[in-house]
Amino acid sequence: MAEKTMYPHPNREPKKFTAKSLHGRTRLMVVSYKELRRFMNFCINVFGWDMIETPEAASGVPAGDPHPGLLVATGPAQYDYEGVTPGHMNLFVHWAPEEIEKIGAFMEIDMEVPLEESIQKMLDHGAKLILDKSKSVLAKPLDDSKQSWQPHAVIDDPAGNFLYLWKCPSSRTWDELETEYDIV
C-alpha cells in the first residue's frame, strides 16, 4: 500500500508554465539595507557582487537619492532583471528607514487576472495583505490601473514569509524576453 503524504499529488509530473503564463515565477529576491555604504562594502568585499542603481521606473526612487534602490547581482548587474539566467542571480535592494524587512521573493502574478482577484485568492488561502508601510516600505494600496516595474503588493504568506507581488506591465510582449523600463 502506498504511503500517505500531506501533499495532494506526490507523484505527479512537475508543472510547466504555459506558453503565456509566468504566474508564480520568482524573478529575484528582495532585501533591504539600513546603511548604504556598509551594505555595499559587505556585498562587494565579501562576495564580489556587482551592483547598479535601479532606474526610478523600477524602484520608485529618483536617480541620485541618498537611499537608492539597487540591483545587485552575482554576475554583472544589468537591467535585465532575470534571475533565471544560469550563474546570474539578482537581488532587488531597497532602503528600510525603520527596521530591516523580511527577505522575500519578488514574483510575477497573472497578467490576465485582476490584481484584486489574485490577492483575494491568496487571502482565502491564509495569506495577509501588508498595507502598513512600517512593516514594509514597499506596501501600497491595491491599484490595478498602475502599471510599473515595482512591486504591486506585499503579502505575508501563511508561513510568515513576505512575497513581493508584481503584475507585468502590458508593454511586455511575448515576442521578446523583456521590454525596456518604459513606464514611470
C-alpha positions as CSV (number, residue, x, y, z in Angstrom):
1,M,0.0,0.0,0.0
2,A,1.3,3.4,-0.9
3,E,2.4,5.7,1.9
4,K,0.0,8.6,2.5
5,T,1.6,12.1,2.4
6,M,0.4,15.6,3.1
7,Y,1.0,16.6,-0.5
8,P,-2.1,16.4,-2.7
9,H,-0.3,15.0,-5.8
10,P,3.0,13.5,-4.7
11,N,3.7,11.5,-7.8
12,R,2.6,14.0,-10.5
13,E,5.0,15.2,-13.2
14,P,6.4,18.7,-12.4
15,K,4.2,21.5,-13.7
16,K,5.4,23.6,-16.7
17,F,4.5,27.2,-17.3
18,T,2.0,27.5,-20.2
19,A,3.2,29.4,-23.2
20,K,1.8,32.7,-22.0
21,S,1.7,32.4,-18.2
22,L,4.5,33.3,-15.8
23,H,2.2,33.3,-12.8
24,G,4.1,32.5,-9.7
25,R,7.6,32.8,-11.3
26,T,10.2,34.2,-8.9
27,R,12.1,37.0,-10.6
28,L,14.6,37.9,-7.9
29,M,14.9,38.2,-4.1
30,V,14.1,41.4,-2.2
31,V,16.4,42.6,0.6
32,S,16.7,45.9,2.4
33,Y,19.5,47.9,4.0
34,K,19.9,50.5,6.7
35,E,23.4,51.9,5.9
36,L,24.1,52.0,2.2
37,R,28.0,52.1,2.3
38,R,28.1,49.4,4.9
39,F,25.8,47.2,2.9
40,M,27.7,47.8,-0.3
41,N,31.1,47.2,1.2
42,F,29.9,43.9,2.7
43,C,28.4,42.6,-0.6
44,I,31.3,43.7,-2.7
45,N,34.2,42.8,-0.4
46,V,32.8,39.5,0.9
47,F,31.0,38.1,-2.1
48,G,32.3,40.2,-5.0
49,W,28.8,41.1,-6.1
50,D,28.1,43.8,-8.7
51,M,25.5,46.5,-8.2
52,I,23.9,49.4,-10.0
53,E,21.3,52.0,-9.1
54,T,17.9,50.8,-10.2
55,P,16.0,53.1,-12.6
56,E,13.2,55.1,-11.0
57,A,10.7,53.2,-13.1
58,A,11.7,50.0,-11.2
59,S,12.5,51.3,-7.7
60,G,10.3,54.4,-7.4
61,V,13.4,56.3,-6.1
62,P,14.8,59.2,-8.2
63,A,18.3,59.0,-9.5
64,G,20.8,60.4,-7.1
65,D,18.7,59.8,-4.0
66,P,20.9,59.2,-0.9
67,H,18.9,55.9,-0.3
68,P,18.8,54.4,-3.8
69,G,17.2,51.3,-5.0
70,L,19.8,48.8,-6.2
71,L,20.0,45.9,-8.5
72,V,22.7,43.5,-7.0
73,A,23.9,40.6,-9.0
74,T,26.3,37.7,-8.6
75,G,27.3,38.3,-12.3
76,P,27.3,41.7,-14.0
77,A,24.4,43.8,-12.7
78,Q,22.4,44.8,-15.7
79,Y,18.9,46.0,-16.5
80,D,17.7,42.5,-17.4
81,Y,16.1,41.6,-14.1
82,E,16.5,38.0,-14.9
83,G,17.4,35.7,-12.1
84,V,16.8,32.6,-14.2
85,T,20.0,33.0,-16.2
86,P,22.4,30.3,-15.0
87,G,25.1,31.8,-12.8
88,H,23.4,35.2,-12.7
89,M,21.2,35.7,-9.6
90,N,19.8,39.1,-8.8
91,L,18.6,40.9,-5.7
92,F,16.2,43.9,-5.7
93,V,17.5,46.1,-2.8
94,H,15.7,49.0,-1.1
95,W,16.3,51.2,1.9
96,A,14.4,50.4,5.1
97,P,14.0,53.6,7.1
98,E,12.8,51.7,10.1
99,E,13.5,48.0,10.7
100,I,15.2,45.7,8.1
101,E,12.4,44.0,6.2
102,K,12.0,40.3,5.7
103,I,13.8,38.9,2.7
104,G,11.3,37.7,0.2
105,A,10.6,36.6,-3.3
106,F,9.7,39.2,-6.0
107,M,7.3,37.2,-8.1
108,E,5.0,37.6,-11.0
109,I,1.3,37.2,-10.7
110,D,-1.2,36.6,-13.5
111,M,-1.3,39.3,-16.2
112,E,-4.7,38.3,-17.3
113,V,-6.4,38.3,-13.9
114,P,-7.3,41.5,-12.0
115,L,-4.9,42.2,-9.1
116,E,-7.6,42.2,-6.5
117,E,-8.8,38.7,-7.7
118,S,-5.2,37.3,-7.4
119,I,-4.8,38.9,-3.9
120,Q,-8.2,37.6,-2.8
121,K,-7.2,34.0,-3.7
122,M,-4.1,34.4,-1.6
123,L,-6.1,35.8,1.3
124,D,-8.6,32.9,1.0
125,H,-5.7,30.5,1.5
126,G,-4.4,32.1,4.7
127,A,-2.2,35.0,3.4
128,K,-2.3,38.5,4.7
129,L,-2.0,41.7,2.7
130,I,0.5,44.1,4.1
131,L,-0.6,47.8,3.7
132,D,1.3,49.2,6.6
133,K,4.5,51.0,5.5
134,S,6.0,50.4,8.9
135,K,6.0,46.7,8.1
136,S,7.2,47.1,4.5
137,V,8.3,50.3,2.8
138,L,7.1,48.6,-0.4
139,A,3.5,48.3,0.9
140,K,0.8,50.2,-1.0
141,P,-2.9,50.2,-1.6
142,L,-4.0,47.9,-4.4
143,D,-4.4,49.7,-7.8
144,D,-4.7,47.5,-10.8
145,S,-4.6,50.6,-13.1
146,K,-1.0,51.5,-12.1
147,Q,1.4,49.6,-14.4
148,S,5.0,49.6,-13.3
149,W,8.1,47.6,-12.7
150,Q,7.7,48.0,-8.9
151,P,6.0,45.5,-6.6
152,H,2.2,45.9,-6.7
153,A,1.5,44.3,-3.3
154,V,3.3,42.8,-0.3
155,I,1.9,39.5,1.0
156,D,2.6,37.8,4.3
157,D,2.2,34.1,3.4
158,P,0.8,31.5,5.9
159,A,4.4,30.6,6.9
160,G,5.3,34.2,7.7
161,N,7.4,34.9,4.6
162,F,7.0,38.1,2.6
163,L,6.1,37.8,-1.1
164,Y,6.5,40.9,-3.2
165,L,4.0,40.5,-6.0
166,W,4.4,42.0,-9.4
167,K,2.0,42.2,-12.3
168,C,3.9,42.6,-15.5
169,P,3.1,45.8,-17.4
170,S,1.1,45.4,-20.6
171,S,4.1,46.8,-22.5
172,R,5.6,43.4,-22.2
173,T,5.3,41.3,-25.3
174,W,5.7,37.5,-25.7
175,D,8.0,38.0,-28.8
176,E,10.9,39.4,-26.7
177,L,12.3,38.5,-23.4
178,E,11.8,41.9,-21.8
179,T,10.8,45.4,-22.8
180,E,12.8,48.4,-21.5
181,Y,11.8,50.2,-18.4
182,D,9.3,52.3,-20.3
183,I,6.7,53.1,-17.6
184,V,7.3,55.7,-14.9
